[in-house]
């Protein structure tokens, strides 16, 4: 794996972990690793085995193919965050999702148009 590919996978692993609301310490405990190992993986300084990648994908609720996607700028970091947010939103209860949608509508209104 090239350095750029390793960095891309590392960045997506970190984004997926953060989107899942987990700390490096929590992931380390769940994966039976040391916390610095998770840090090294997310920094791209440690290789990830196929088995570890599959376990991390499962833990974060993403696909291994998304973690290893070769598309650098497509869909892009912003789109990646939107996809991960959508996964989290799909887990909300309907009432909570409705409240969140109302909040988003309020945030998008121009000032003074209330």
N, C-alpha and C positions, 0 to 999 in steps of 0.2 A: 504494500500500500504506500502510495506516495505521501510525502509530508503534508501536502495540501489536502489530500483525502483524509488523512489522520486528523488534521486540524478541524476539518468540516464535521467529521463524526464526533470528535470531542466537543465541539460547540453545540451540536444537536443533543448530545447526551446531557450536557449541562442545562440547556434550555428545557428539555423534557423533564429533567429532575425538578427544576424550579417550578415548572408548570404543574407538576404533580404535587407540589407543596412539600417536598421532602428535603431534608438537609443531607449533606454528604455523610454525616455521622449515622443518620438513620439508614441510608442506603448501604453503608458499610456493614452495619449490623445485620440487615436483611440478607445481604449477599455473602456474609461470613468473610468479610475483608477488613482491613484496617482503613480508617478514614483517609490517611495519606494516599492509599492506593486509589481511592475514588478521585481524589484531587489530581493525582498524576494522570489518570485516565482522561479527566475533563480538561487537562492542560495539553493533552496530546503527547505526553512523554512516555506513556505506557500503552502497549498494544492490548487490545481487547480480544479475547478468544471468541469464537463463534458461539460457544455455549454461554459465555458471559453476556454477549451482545443480546442473545435471545432472552436471557433472564432479565436484563435491564429493560429491554423493550416491553416485556410483560409487566414488569414492576411499574413502569411509567405509563402504561396504557397506550403505547404507540407501536407501530410495526417496525421490525428490524430493517425492512426495506426503506422506510422513511429515514431511519438513522443513518443508513449508508448511501442514501441517494447521491448520485454523482452530479446532480444539478446544483451548481454553485449559486447562481443568482436567480434561478427560477425554481421554485416560486419566490425565493428570497427570504431573508430573515424576518421581515415584517409579516409576510404571508405565512411563514412557519409558525410565528406566534399566534396569528389568527386561527390557524388550523388547530393548534393546541388549545387555544381558548375555547374554540367550538366544541372540542371533545369534553372539556370540563363543563361547559354550559349544558351539554346533553345529559349530564348527570344530575342537574338541578330538578327539584320538584317544580311543577307547573306554576304554582303561586310565586315561588322565588324567582323563576324566570320572568314572569310578568312584572314583578317589582323591578327587576334589573332592567328590563326593556323600557319601563317608564323612566328610570333614572337616566338611561342613555338618551332618550328623547329630550329630557330636560337639559342635559349637558350640551346637546347639539343645537338648542335654540339660541339664536343671536341675543345678545344682551339687550334688554329693554323691550323685548317682544312678548313678555310674559303676560 
